[in-house]
């Protein structure tokens, strides 16, 4: 099922023989039900921690939504520019109208910029959270 | 066109794939566990492997064909496929890595504690996977027919045999390197010819008339707002629901590195799509006579011999053929592995023998479908699979990660509504045809309303049901908490 939840079981099963992938990953109904009450080793669920993780989850959700919405706005802006400005059809580079070139190539740099920006922001967020929890 | 050279290229790809595969297997033998071994894989290789599995016949052959056929609208497909990874990055990558689940059914089962939801997810994963393999096999038929005048069934059967055989032999699972190699081969097989074509074209006279080759009506100016929005949302969300996308994130050591791997994937697939789009633009200039349904998808294979006569053109053709084969092999084998593990776990308690039979079964069904149907436009067929995945699975996956109150019944209801409404729309679209105005558009691009319907159903049924799984808080906190430290991870993992 999960890396931590069934970690002990997986370890035992791994030790028994060569590791066919299915045995490590299997979550068939029977084994899922006989597993001990699942607990995560990484973050024991104290009340303070639940509060922290909920705050973190909300912050991550907010960050993702802000990034997605702003990316959506950028996407719409580029689309409007390339489709509604006839001048771009008249400018021809290497035999191809500029509007076609924007459509073919213009969106990928945006994606890379947003991907890097989001990942950096997320790293900062999680770094702050880890510091906060370790202070507790 | 030199058929012998192209067939030599095909044989070479199969042999090199097998050699790297065997070498990769030996590496994984030396470690206690394959998954630990793959954590030593550098992010660049990991990202290459994910990209290698993701880029299919749809964009390798299909994109240039669709640009030729219907103009710049075709560019929305690769834009959607790439931006889908942005969505994966922001909403899915790190949480799913931290969930520890290997497959979507695993995740749904763990999150909702419901066997019914798990079984339904598995069934949908199987359908999506099969639908996705069919265009790959069609692409193989098409490619072999063009380069060597071989009957269509040979190509599809060859790829199915190679994929089914290698997965059943147990090879593909451990081979991150094979997928990574296939990615670089695919990129080179489009980028190198594109550069040669551009050089050749820039030297030729007379110049083309841009207004004829790139007419305004087929360009960005002819944009249909509803169809474009619906398609893009379907493609974006569809990436989240694809069965073979999630598995690869497990090879990242932490959620944080899963994010950086995803950034790498976005960069790599963007580079590939830029090369592929360039071939599409060149196709409009150099091969307008191929702009007919069924033939257009072969344009990437035919361009080299048209633009560069002689042995150089033959060599480039062989390179493109090798890349196309890499596209069929990479995607199909990734899918067959995901499907076989789902089938063998859900139906046969995951024994090795059942995995092998499942691999045969999971290859055989799409092969029959591929042989029984005529190839449609490759890129649109793949797009349809994305929209189906986006309607049936993605809402539940996203709600499962981000919404605590999702219940098993809500998820089941959402999946059924999404799958049924999307299927109905696609059947309806075929029945109504393109002539019925707004209705045709709604049915041909159903993503916008089917995804909304599935999401709303999940939310409403969950709220009415109210039986939030007791483990919801614990699982969500795990999905969204950063790993504490590498030392602890090494000790615990």
Contacts between the chains, C-beta under 8 A, distances in Angstrom:
chain1	res1	chain2	res2	distance
A	1	B	100	7.4
A	1	B	101	7.2
A	1	B	106	6.4
A	1	B	109	7.2
A	1	B	110	5.0
A	2	B	99	6.5
A	2	B	100	3.8
A	2	B	101	6.6
A	2	B	110	5.8
A	2	B	478	8.0
A	3	B	100	3.3
A	3	B	493	6.6
A	4	B	100	6.3
A	4	B	478	7.7
A	4	B	492	6.7
A	5	B	100	7.1
A	5	B	110	7.5
A	7	B	492	6.8
A	7	B	493	8.0
A	14	B	32	7.0
A	14	B	33	6.0
A	19	B	32	7.8
A	19	B	33	5.5
A	19	B	34	6.5
A	20	B	351	7.9
A	20	B	352	4.7
A	20	B	355	7.3
A	21	B	34	7.0
A	21	B	173	5.4
A	21	B	341	6.6
A	21	B	355	7.7
A	22	B	341	6.2
A	22	B	344	6.0
A	22	B	345	6.1
A	22	B	350	3.3
A	22	B	351	6.9
A	22	B	352	7.1
A	22	B	354	8.0
A	22	B	355	5.8
A	23	B	350	6.6
A	24	B	33	7.6
A	24	B	35	7.2
A	25	B	102	4.4
A	25	B	103	7.3
A	25	B	106	6.8
A	25	B	341	6.9
A	25	B	345	7.2
A	25	B	350	7.5
A	26	B	345	5.5
A	26	B	349	7.1
A	26	B	350	4.3
A	27	B	106	5.3
A	27	B	109	5.7
A	27	B	110	7.0
A	27	B	118	8.0
A	27	B	345	7.2
A	28	B	345	6.4
A	28	B	346	7.9
A	28	B	349	5.2
A	28	B	350	6.7
A	29	B	115	5.4
A	32	B	109	7.0
A	38	B	471	6.3
A	38	B	474	6.9
A	39	B	474	7.7
A	40	B	474	6.3
A	40	B	477	7.7
A	40	B	478	4.9
A	41	B	492	6.0
A	42	B	478	6.9
A	42	B	481	6.9
A	42	B	483	6.8
A	42	B	484	6.3
A	42	B	488	7.5
A	42	B	492	7.2
A	43	B	477	6.0
A	43	B	478	6.7
A	43	B	481	5.1
A	45	B	473	7.1
A	45	B	474	5.6
A	45	B	477	6.6
A	49	B	477	7.2
A	50	B	473	6.3
A	50	B	477	6.3
A	53	B	476	7.5
A	53	B	477	3.8
A	53	B	480	6.1
A	53	B	481	5.3
A	54	B	477	7.5
A	56	B	480	5.9
A	56	B	481	6.8
A	57	B	402	7.8
A	57	B	476	6.5
A	57	B	477	7.6
A	57	B	480	4.2
A	60	B	480	6.0
A	61	B	402	5.9
A	64	B	90	4.2
A	64	B	91	5.6
A	67	B	90	5.7
A	68	B	86	7.8
A	68	B	87	7.3
A	68	B	90	6.0
A	68	B	91	7.9
A	71	B	83	7.8
A	71	B	86	6.6
A	75	B	83	7.7
A	79	B	220	7.6
A	79	B	223	7.1
A	79	B	228	7.8
A	82	B	220	4.4
A	83	B	220	4.2
A	83	B	221	5.4
A	83	B	223	4.5
A	84	B	221	7.6
A	86	B	216	7.8
A	86	B	221	7.1
A	88	B	220	8.0
A	89	B	216	5.3
A	89	B	219	6.4
A	89	B	221	6.4
A	92	B	210	4.7
A	94	B	198	7.8
A	94	B	202	7.1
A	95	B	201	7.5
A	95	B	207	6.5
A	95	B	208	5.5
A	95	B	210	5.9
A	95	B	213	7.5
A	95	B	285	6.4
A	96	B	210	6.7
A	96	B	214	6.2
A	96	B	281	5.7
A	97	B	210	5.6
A	97	B	214	5.1
A	97	B	219	6.4
A	99	B	72	7.7
A	99	B	219	5.5
A	99	B	220	4.6
A	99	B	221	6.8
A	100	B	72	5.3
A	100	B	214	5.3
A	100	B	219	5.5
A	100	B	220	6.9
A	100	B	281	6.9
A	102	B	220	7.2
A	103	B	72	4.7
A	103	B	75	4.7
A	103	B	219	7.5
A	103	B	220	4.9
A	104	B	72	7.3
A	104	B	75	5.4
A	104	B	274	7.5
A	104	B	277	4.1
A	104	B	278	7.3
A	104	B	280	7.4
A	104	B	281	6.3
A	105	B	274	5.8
A	105	B	277	6.9
A	107	B	79	4.8
A	107	B	82	7.6
A	107	B	83	7.4
A	108	B	79	7.9
A	108	B	82	6.4
A	108	B	270	3.8
A	108	B	273	6.7
A	108	B	274	6.2
A	111	B	82	5.7
A	111	B	83	5.8
A	111	B	85	7.9
A	111	B	86	5.4
A	111	B	266	5.5
A	111	B	270	6.4
A	112	B	263	7.7
A	112	B	266	6.0
A	112	B	267	5.7
A	112	B	270	6.4
A	114	B	86	6.2
A	115	B	85	7.8
A	115	B	86	5.9
A	115	B	89	5.7
A	115	B	262	7.2
A	115	B	263	4.6
A	115	B	266	4.8
A	115	B	267	8.0
A	116	B	263	6.0
A	118	B	89	6.6
A	118	B	90	5.7
A	119	B	89	7.0
A	119	B	259	4.8
A	119	B	260	6.3
A	119	B	262	7.9
A	119	B	263	5.5
A	122	B	94	7.6
A	122	B	259	6.5
A	123	B	256	6.3
A	123	B	259	7.8
A	126	B	256	6.9
A	126	B	482	4.0
A	127	B	482	8.0
A	129	B	481	7.8
A	129	B	482	6.5
A	130	B	482	5.6
A	130	B	484	7.0
